[in-house]
């Protein structure tokens, strides 16, 4: 039925007229929802960030580059600068419970923070994080030393059918002696006690750099020996099984490295002087170096007493018959 003035607006016409308003309202509601959700997510992120330790806020851990019975070592970067660093994290194992490895790494961190030598990595930071197992573990941040370790250098040479020359070997050992001499002059003196090719990094600029101070020990003035255990088989002297160490401990390890550099042979405990000379002469090295190696491998109370004396013997080779 038509009324006065003609037909009224249809439902379709009304929807068409109000559609822009409806779309605007829906868009507004969606925008409000996004803002609320974003705010909630930011609150969650803020909460996660708050849970991070100081170490995790300052450094980003990446590739695993080494591990042992007490720690795992990662490459990392300082977040604000992008500078590469080393992240050393306490890790328990069957023979080393978490409290012990945490205490060991804390000791290493404290010791390293007091050392300052170009052939020793700089201590940068330390703290505690919660690992993937929910355990609180100690972390130490150190200077990153770029280069292969001495072990891989020796292996590479052996694969090519050669050993270090006498000059190469002596120069390398004397450079390793430098940080050991420095530590021995501290009060109290510090002994590394875990010298081996895997713990010596060859930096392109600095040359040999000594790493892994997990077994390093300061010995109070007036004493020669420390009764704490820990050793690397072959590279460490037998008295370490009894917990005995002193300035003579690192001498044994240096002698074994010198032997290995010159001959490619494994470490030894019971070769006499003639047997050492035979192998040294076979490799066409001067006979006098066998005397030094033999003197470094004696029982601790008969051994070359200090790294300083050991280095002096290498520098004064004229004292030995060629």
C-alpha positions in Angstrom: 0.0 0.0 0.0 1.5 3.3 -0.9 1.3 6.0 1.7 1.4 9.8 1.2 4.6 11.0 -0.3 5.5 7.7 -2.0 7.4 4.5 -0.8 9.7 4.6 2.4 13.4 3.5 2.5 14.0 -0.2 2.2 16.2 -2.3 4.6 18.9 -2.6 1.8 19.0 1.2 1.5 19.4 1.5 5.3 22.3 -1.0 5.4 24.0 0.9 2.5 23.7 4.2 4.4 25.0 2.9 7.7 27.6 0.4 6.3 30.6 2.9 6.7 29.7 3.5 10.3 29.4 -0.2 11.0 32.8 -0.8 9.4 34.4 2.0 11.4 33.0 0.6 14.7 34.3 -2.9 13.9 37.7 -1.5 13.0 37.8 0.5 16.2 37.0 -2.6 18.3 39.7 -4.6 16.5 42.3 -1.8 17.1 41.4 -1.8 20.8 41.8 -5.6 20.9 45.2 -5.4 19.3 46.4 -2.7 21.7 45.2 -4.8 24.7 46.8 -7.9 23.4 50.1 -6.1 22.6 50.2 -4.7 26.1 49.7 -8.1 27.6 52.5 -9.5 25.4 54.8 -6.7 26.4 54.0 -7.4 30.0 54.9 -11.0 29.5 58.2 -10.0 27.7 59.0 -7.6 30.5 58.5 -10.4 33.0 60.7 -12.8 31.1 63.4 -10.1 30.8 63.2 -9.5 34.5 63.8 -13.2 35.1 67.1 -13.1 33.1 70.3 -12.7 35.1 72.7 -9.8 34.7 75.0 -12.1 32.7 72.2 -13.1 30.2 71.2 -9.4 29.8 74.8 -8.4 28.9 76.0 -11.4 26.9 74.5 -13.8 24.3 75.7 -17.4 24.3 76.1 -19.2 21.0 78.2 -22.2 19.9 79.7 -24.8 22.2 83.5 -24.8 21.6 84.7 -27.1 24.4 83.7 -29.1 27.4 85.2 -31.0 30.3 84.3 -32.7 33.5 83.5 -29.5 35.3 82.4 -26.9 32.7 81.2 -26.2 29.2 82.7 -23.4 27.1 80.8 -21.4 24.6 81.5 -18.6 22.1 79.4 -15.6 23.1 79.1 -11.8 22.3 78.7 -8.8 24.4 75.2 -7.5 23.4 75.9 -3.8 23.5 79.2 -3.9 21.6 79.2 -7.2 19.6 82.6 -8.0 20.9 83.3 -11.8 21.0 83.9 -13.3 24.4 84.2 -16.7 26.0 81.3 -18.0 28.2 82.4 -20.7 30.6 79.5 -22.4 32.4 79.8 -24.8 35.3 78.4 -28.3 34.4 78.1 -31.2 36.7 79.0 -34.7 35.7 79.1 -38.2 37.3 82.2 -37.5 39.3 81.7 -33.8 39.9 78.5 -32.8 41.6 77.0 -29.3 41.0 78.1 -27.7 44.3 81.7 -28.7 43.6 81.8 -27.5 40.0 80.2 -24.2 41.0 82.7 -23.7 43.7 85.6 -24.6 41.4 84.5 -22.1 38.7 84.0 -19.4 41.4 87.6 -20.0 42.5 88.9 -19.9 38.9 87.0 -16.7 38.3 88.4 -15.1 41.5 91.9 -16.2 40.6 91.7 -15.1 36.9 90.4 -11.7 37.9 93.6 -11.0 39.8 95.9 -11.9 36.9 97.2 -9.5 34.3 99.5 -10.9 31.6 99.3 -10.8 27.8 99.5 -14.6 27.6 96.6 -15.1 30.0 93.0 -14.4 28.9 91.5 -11.3 30.7 88.7 -11.9 33.1 85.6 -9.8 32.1 82.6 -10.8 34.2 81.0 -13.5 36.3 77.6 -14.3 37.7 74.9 -17.0 38.0 72.2 -18.2 35.6 69.6 -20.9 35.7 70.4 -23.6 33.1 68.0 -25.7 31.0 67.6 -28.2 33.9 66.5 -25.4 36.3 69.8 -25.5 38.2 71.6 -22.4 39.3 75.1 -22.5 37.8 78.1 -20.2 37.8 79.2 -18.5 34.6 82.5 -16.7 33.9 83.1 -14.4 30.9 86.6 -14.1 29.6 88.5 -12.6 26.7 88.1 -14.6 23.5 91.5 -15.9 22.1 91.2 -16.6 18.4 93.4 -19.4 17.1 94.0 -23.2 17.2 95.4 -24.9 20.2 98.9 -26.3 20.3 97.5 -29.9 20.2 96.0 -29.3 16.8 99.2 -27.7 15.6 101.2 -30.7 16.6 98.7 -33.1 15.0 98.9 -31.1 11.8 102.7 -31.3 11.6 102.7 -35.0 12.4 100.3 -35.6 9.6 102.8 -33.9 7.3 105.5 -36.2 8.6 107.5 -33.6 10.6 108.0 -32.4 14.2 108.9 -29.0 15.6 112.5 -28.0 15.0 114.6 -27.4 18.1 114.3 -23.6 17.6 110.5 -23.8 17.2 110.1 -26.0 20.2 112.3 -24.0 22.5 110.8 -20.7 21.4 107.3 -22.1 22.1 108.2 -23.4 25.5 109.9 -20.2 26.5 106.8 -18.2 25.6 104.7 -20.6 27.6 107.1 -20.1 30.6 106.4 -16.3 30.6 102.9 -16.4 32.2 104.0 -19.2 34.5 107.0 -17.1 35.7 104.7 -14.2 36.2 102.3 -16.2 38.4 105.2 -17.8 40.4 106.3 -14.3 41.4 102.9 -13.4 42.8 102.2 -13.4 46.6 101.1 -16.1 47.1 102.6 -17.7 44.1 100.2 -19.4 41.7 100.8 -22.7 39.8 98.7 -23.7 36.8 98.9 -27.5 37.4 97.2 -28.4 34.1 99.7 -27.5 31.4 99.0 -29.5 28.2 98.8 -28.8 24.5 95.0 -28.5 24.6 95.3 -25.7 27.1 97.6 -23.5 25.0 96.0 -21.4 22.3 98.2 -20.0 19.5 97.0 -16.5 18.8 98.2 -14.9 15.5 99.4 -11.8 17.3 100.3 -12.8 20.8 101.6 -16.3 20.2 100.9 -19.0 22.9 98.2 -18.0 25.4 97.6 -20.2 28.5 94.0 -21.1 29.2 91.9 -23.2 31.6 92.8 -22.2 35.2 90.4 -24.6 36.7 93.2 -26.5 38.6 95.3 -23.4 39.2 96.3 -22.9 42.9 97.9 -20.2 45.0 100.2 -21.6 47.6 100.8 -19.4 50.7 104.3 -18.1 51.4 106.5 -20.5 53.4 105.0 -23.6 51.9 106.2 -25.5 48.8 103.3 -27.9 48.4 99.5 -27.9 48.1 97.4 -31.0 48.9 94.5 -30.5 46.5 93.9 -33.1 43.8 93.2 -32.9 40.1 95.3 -33.9 37.1 95.5 -34.6 33.3 96.8 -38.1 32.8 100.2 -38.1 31.1 100.8 -34.4 31.2 100.7 -34.2 35.0 103.3 -35.8 37.3 102.5 -38.9 39.4 102.6 -37.1 42.7 99.4 -35.3 41.7 97.6 -38.6 42.5 98.7 -38.0 46.1 97.6 -34.4 46.0 101.1 -33.0 46.0 101.9 -29.9 43.9 104.3 -27.0 43.9 106.7 -25.0 41.6 108.0 -28.3 40.3 104.5 -29.4 39.0 104.4 -27.3 35.9 108.1 -28.1 35.2 107.1 -31.8 34.6 104.3 -30.7 32.2 106.6 -28.4 30.2 109.2 -31.2 29.9 106.5 -33.5 28.5 105.3 -30.9 26.0 108.9 -30.3 24.9 109.4 -34.0 24.4 106.2 -34.3 22.4 107.1 -31.3 20.2 110.5 -32.7 19.3 109.6 -36.4 18.9 105.9 -36.7 18.3 106.0 -39.4 21.0 103.4 -39.7 23.8 104.1 -38.6 27.3 106.3 -40.9 29.5 106.9 -41.6 33.2 109.8 -44.2 33.2 112.3 -43.5 30.4 115.9 -43.3 31.4 118.4 -40.7 30.0 119.8 -43.1 27.4 116.3 -43.9 26.0 115.5 -40.2 25.8 118.8 -39.5 24.1 118.3 -42.2 21.6 114.9 -40.8 20.4 116.2 -37.2 20.4 119.2 -38.2 18.3 117.0 -40.3 16.0 115.0 -37.1 15.3 118.2 -35.2 14.6 118.0 -32.9 17.6 121.0 -31.9 19.7 121.8 -34.3 22.5 121.9 -31.7 25.3 118.1 -31.2 25.1 117.6 -34.8 26.3 119.4 -33.8 29.6 116.8 -31.0 30.2 113.8 -33.4 29.4 115.3 -36.0 31.7 115.8 -33.5 34.6 112.2 -32.3 34.2 110.8 -35.8 34.6 112.4 -36.9 37.9 110.6 -37.4 41.2 109.4 -34.1 42.5 112.1 -33.7 45.2 114.8 -34.4 42.5 113.2 -32.5 39.6 114.2 -29.1 38.2 112.6 -27.0 41.0 111.0 -24.1 39.1 109.8 -22.9 35.7 112.5 -20.2 36.0 115.2 -22.8 36.3 113.8 -24.8 33.5 113.7 -21.8 31.2 117.3 -20.9 32.2 118.5 -24.3 31.2 116.9 -23.9 27.7 118.5 -20.5 27.3 122.0 -21.7 28.4 122.3 -24.7 26.1 126.1 -24.2 26.0 126.1 -25.9 29.4 125.2 -29.1 27.6 127.3 -31.2 25.3 126.1 -31.0 21.6 
